[in-house]
Amino acid sequence: MNPPDQTALDKIHRFLDEAGDTTFFGKGRVPMLGQDGVSLSFGLGMVKFAAPVAEVREQVVNLCRAVEADAYLNRIPSVVKRVQSGGFFFHAKDDSPEVRERLFKWIHQTNCSLEMVVGRKIPALFAKKHNGNESEFYADLLSHLLKNKLKLGQRQVINIAERGKTTRNHVLQLAMQKATERFAKKQDAAEISSEVVFNVQTPRTEPLLSVPDYLAWTVQRVFERGETRHYDFVRERISLVVDLYDAEKYEGSRNYYTPKRPLTAENKLGPPVS
């Protein structure tokens, strides 16, 4: 397939981060799900902004500087640590409630949207579908976020939060390959008109990565804890959540969640299944 004419493509930036972890087993292949901080699911969330990227980036940078200058917030250990390491940036898991409030309120009134794919960590499926390989698990989820972007006639710049081995180039290319294969199963591959470029960064070099981090964190809290408080506050910004491996709800696409059909505490995952 010949690459699309790059001069004719509009550049669209999207921002992607993960929630949870890809760990299934500890030493000796001992199952670890739900133990010692190992999550029961893993998710990837991708955000698109309606306003120009430079404009919204400046707003987030200004929020970061405001936290650094706030005498009530800038003595919080997690804030102090990041400031001393090169500058404050938002990170949902480690931020205090007072700090989280700043970014959550900004997200609430900002025109952006998150699409997220959540993969339940089912050991038997992991072995069969992903060959027991965490990189294949990651690539499979990412491919579902990419497949519907391939016929938009755009240059998709996917800004990804760096996360060790899962964001290495060969894993991202595997995700692209899987996305292309999935597209071709349902549509003519000749209709692929987008180019996808991966740009692996950190929240310090790309402040907008804090937004998918926060939104994916809210979704993860529903699946892991049945906690909906933060999700409910920003759910209008969460356009789609797919519970990818919830086979019981495949019929009628009941594993798809939107602001009008939101996640609830009932989406909390139970004990690990084999």
C-alpha positions as CSV (number, residue, x, y, z in Angstrom):
1,M,0.0,0.0,0.0
2,N,1.4,3.4,-1.0
3,P,1.6,5.9,1.8
4,P,-0.9,8.8,1.6
5,D,0.2,12.1,0.2
6,Q,1.5,13.8,3.3
7,T,1.2,17.3,1.8
8,A,-2.6,16.8,1.6
9,L,-3.0,15.5,5.2
10,D,-4.3,17.6,8.1
11,K,-2.2,17.0,11.2
12,I,-4.2,15.8,14.2
13,H,-2.7,15.4,17.6
14,R,-4.0,12.9,20.1
15,F,-2.6,12.2,23.6
16,L,-2.4,8.7,25.1
17,D,-1.7,7.3,28.5
18,E,-2.4,4.1,30.4
19,A,-4.0,3.1,33.7
20,G,-3.2,0.0,35.7
21,D,-0.4,-2.3,34.7
22,T,0.3,-5.2,32.4
23,T,1.5,-7.6,35.1
24,F,-0.1,-11.0,35.4
25,F,2.5,-13.1,37.2
26,G,5.2,-12.8,39.7
27,K,8.4,-14.9,40.1
28,G,7.8,-18.5,39.3
29,R,4.7,-17.6,37.3
30,V,2.7,-17.1,40.5
31,P,-0.5,-15.3,39.7
32,M,-0.4,-11.7,41.1
33,L,-3.8,-10.2,40.0
34,G,-5.2,-8.1,42.7
35,Q,-2.2,-8.5,45.0
36,D,0.6,-6.1,46.0
37,G,-0.8,-3.3,43.9
38,V,-1.2,-5.4,40.7
39,S,-4.4,-4.3,38.9
40,L,-7.3,-6.5,37.7
41,S,-7.4,-4.6,34.4
42,F,-5.3,-2.5,32.1
43,G,-6.5,0.4,30.0
44,L,-5.4,2.8,27.4
45,G,-7.0,6.2,27.0
46,M,-6.6,8.6,24.1
47,V,-7.6,12.3,24.2
48,K,-8.4,14.7,21.5
49,F,-8.8,18.5,22.0
50,A,-11.1,20.7,20.1
51,A,-9.0,23.9,20.5
52,P,-5.5,24.3,19.0
53,V,-3.0,22.2,20.9
54,A,-0.6,25.1,21.6
55,E,-3.5,27.0,23.2
56,V,-4.6,24.2,25.6
57,R,-1.0,23.3,26.4
58,E,-0.4,26.8,27.6
59,Q,-3.4,26.6,29.8
60,V,-2.1,23.4,31.5
61,V,1.4,24.9,31.8
62,N,-0.2,27.9,33.6
63,L,-2.0,25.5,36.0
64,C,1.3,23.8,36.7
65,R,3.0,27.1,37.5
66,A,0.0,28.1,39.6
67,V,0.5,25.0,41.8
68,E,4.2,25.8,42.1
69,A,3.4,29.3,43.3
70,D,0.6,28.3,45.7
71,A,1.8,28.5,49.2
72,Y,-0.8,26.0,50.4
73,L,0.1,23.4,47.7
74,N,3.8,23.8,47.1
75,R,4.7,22.2,50.4
76,I,3.0,19.0,49.6
77,P,5.7,16.3,49.3
78,S,4.7,15.1,45.9
79,V,4.7,18.7,44.6
80,V,8.0,19.4,46.2
81,K,9.6,16.3,44.7
82,R,8.5,17.1,41.1
83,V,9.5,20.8,41.4
84,Q,13.0,19.8,42.6
85,S,13.3,17.3,39.8
86,G,12.7,19.8,37.0
87,G,9.2,21.3,37.4
88,F,5.7,20.3,38.6
89,F,3.4,18.3,36.4
90,F,0.1,16.7,37.2
91,H,0.0,12.9,37.9
92,A,-3.4,11.6,39.1
93,K,-2.2,8.6,41.1
94,D,0.3,10.6,43.2
95,D,-1.4,14.0,43.4
96,S,-3.1,15.1,46.6
97,P,-6.9,15.8,46.4
98,E,-6.3,19.5,46.5
99,V,-4.0,19.3,43.5
100,R,-6.3,17.0,41.6
101,E,-9.1,19.5,42.0
102,R,-7.2,22.0,40.0
103,L,-6.9,19.9,36.9
104,F,-10.2,18.1,37.2
105,K,-12.1,21.4,37.2
106,W,-10.1,22.5,34.2
107,I,-10.9,19.3,32.3
108,H,-14.6,19.7,33.3
109,Q,-14.9,22.9,31.4
110,T,-12.5,22.1,28.5
111,N,-13.7,20.8,25.1
112,C,-11.9,17.5,24.9
113,S,-12.8,13.9,24.7
114,L,-11.3,10.5,25.8
115,E,-11.7,7.2,24.1
116,M,-10.6,4.3,26.3
117,V,-10.2,0.6,25.8
118,V,-10.0,-1.5,29.0
119,G,-8.7,-5.1,29.0
120,R,-9.7,-7.4,31.9
121,K,-6.6,-9.4,32.9
122,I,-7.9,-13.0,32.3
123,P,-4.9,-15.4,32.5
124,A,-6.4,-18.0,30.1
125,L,-7.1,-15.3,27.5
126,F,-3.7,-13.8,28.0
127,A,-2.1,-17.1,27.3
128,K,-4.2,-17.9,24.2
129,K,-4.7,-14.5,22.6
130,H,-1.4,-12.8,23.6
131,N,0.9,-15.8,24.0
132,G,1.5,-14.8,27.6
133,N,3.4,-11.7,26.4
134,E,2.7,-8.3,28.0
135,S,3.8,-6.4,24.9
136,E,1.2,-8.3,22.8
137,F,-1.4,-7.5,25.4
138,Y,-0.6,-3.8,25.2
139,A,-0.4,-3.8,21.4
140,D,-3.8,-5.5,21.1
141,L,-5.5,-2.8,23.2
142,L,-3.8,0.0,21.3
143,S,-4.8,-1.5,18.0
144,H,-8.5,-1.0,18.9
145,L,-7.9,2.7,19.5
146,L,-6.1,3.1,16.2
147,K,-8.2,1.0,13.8
148,N,-11.0,3.6,13.4
149,K,-8.6,6.4,12.7
150,L,-7.1,4.8,9.6
151,K,-9.7,6.2,7.0
152,L,-9.9,9.8,8.3
153,G,-7.4,11.1,5.7
154,Q,-5.2,12.7,8.5
155,R,-1.7,12.6,9.8
156,Q,-2.4,11.2,13.3
157,V,0.3,12.2,15.7
158,I,-0.1,9.9,18.7
159,N,1.7,11.5,21.7
160,I,2.2,8.6,24.1
161,A,3.4,8.8,27.7
162,E,6.6,6.8,28.0
163,R,6.0,3.6,30.0
164,G,9.2,1.5,29.8
165,K,9.1,-1.6,27.6
166,T,5.4,-1.3,26.5
167,T,6.1,1.9,24.6
168,R,9.1,0.8,22.7
169,N,9.0,1.2,18.9
170,H,8.5,-2.5,18.1
171,V,5.4,-2.7,20.4
172,L,3.9,0.4,18.8
173,Q,4.5,-0.9,15.3
174,L,2.9,-4.3,16.3
175,A,-0.2,-2.3,17.4
176,M,-0.2,-0.5,14.1
177,Q,0.0,-3.9,12.3
178,K,-2.9,-5.3,14.3
179,A,-5.0,-2.2,13.7
180,T,-4.4,-2.5,9.9
181,E,-5.3,-6.2,10.0
182,R,-8.5,-5.4,11.9
183,F,-9.5,-2.7,9.5
184,A,-8.9,-5.0,6.5
185,K,-11.2,-7.7,7.9
186,K,-14.2,-5.3,7.7
187,Q,-13.3,-2.8,5.1
188,D,-11.2,-2.5,1.9
189,A,-7.6,-1.9,2.9
190,A,-7.3,0.5,0.0
191,E,-9.5,2.9,2.0
192,I,-6.7,3.5,4.5
193,S,-5.9,7.1,4.0
194,S,-4.3,8.2,7.3
195,E,-0.7,8.1,8.4
196,V,0.0,7.3,12.0
197,V,3.1,8.7,13.8
198,F,4.1,7.8,17.3
199,N,5.7,10.4,19.5
200,V,6.8,9.0,22.9
201,Q,7.2,11.7,25.5
202,T,6.9,12.4,29.3
203,P,4.4,14.6,31.1
204,R,7.2,17.1,31.7
205,T,8.1,17.4,28.0
206,E,4.4,17.3,27.0
207,P,2.1,18.6,29.7
208,L,-1.1,17.6,27.8
209,L,-0.3,14.0,28.7
210,S,-1.6,14.7,32.1
211,V,-5.1,14.9,30.7
212,P,-5.4,11.3,29.5
213,D,-3.6,10.3,32.7
214,Y,-6.3,11.9,34.8
215,L,-9.3,10.7,32.7
216,A,-8.0,7.1,32.4
217,W,-7.4,7.1,36.2
218,T,-11.0,8.0,36.8
219,V,-12.1,5.0,34.6
220,Q,-9.7,2.7,36.2
221,R,-11.1,3.6,39.7
222,V,-14.5,2.4,38.6
223,F,-13.2,-1.0,37.4
224,E,-10.8,-1.6,40.3
225,R,-12.8,0.0,43.2
226,G,-16.3,0.7,42.0
227,E,-15.6,4.3,42.8
228,T,-17.5,6.7,40.5
229,R,-17.1,10.1,42.1
230,H,-14.3,11.4,39.8
231,Y,-15.7,9.6,36.7
232,D,-19.1,11.2,37.2
233,F,-17.6,14.7,37.5
234,V,-15.9,14.4,34.1
235,R,-17.9,11.8,32.3
236,E,-19.1,14.2,29.6
237,R,-15.4,14.3,28.6
238,I,-15.2,10.5,28.3
239,S,-16.9,9.8,25.0
240,L,-16.3,6.0,24.9
241,V,-15.1,3.2,27.2
242,V,-14.9,-0.3,25.7
243,D,-14.7,-3.2,28.2
244,L,-12.9,-5.2,25.6
245,Y,-13.0,-8.7,27.0
246,D,-16.4,-8.6,28.7
247,A,-17.7,-11.4,26.5
248,E,-21.0,-11.7,28.4
249,K,-22.0,-8.2,27.1
250,Y,-20.8,-8.5,23.4
251,E,-24.4,-9.0,22.2
252,G,-25.8,-5.5,21.5
253,S,-22.5,-3.9,22.2
254,R,-23.4,-3.6,25.9
255,N,-19.7,-3.6,26.7
256,Y,-19.6,0.0,25.2
257,Y,-20.1,2.9,27.6
258,T,-20.8,6.5,26.8
259,P,-22.0,9.6,28.8
260,K,-25.6,8.6,28.1
261,R,-24.8,5.0,29.1
262,P,-22.2,5.5,31.8
263,L,-20.1,3.2,33.9
264,T,-21.5,2.6,37.4
265,A,-20.2,0.9,40.6
266,E,-21.6,-2.3,39.1
267,N,-18.7,-2.3,36.6
268,K,-16.3,-3.1,39.5
269,L,-14.4,-6.2,38.7
270,G,-14.7,-9.2,40.9
271,P,-11.9,-11.7,42.0
272,P,-9.6,-12.8,39.2
273,V,-10.8,-15.6,37.0
274,S,-8.7,-18.2,35.3
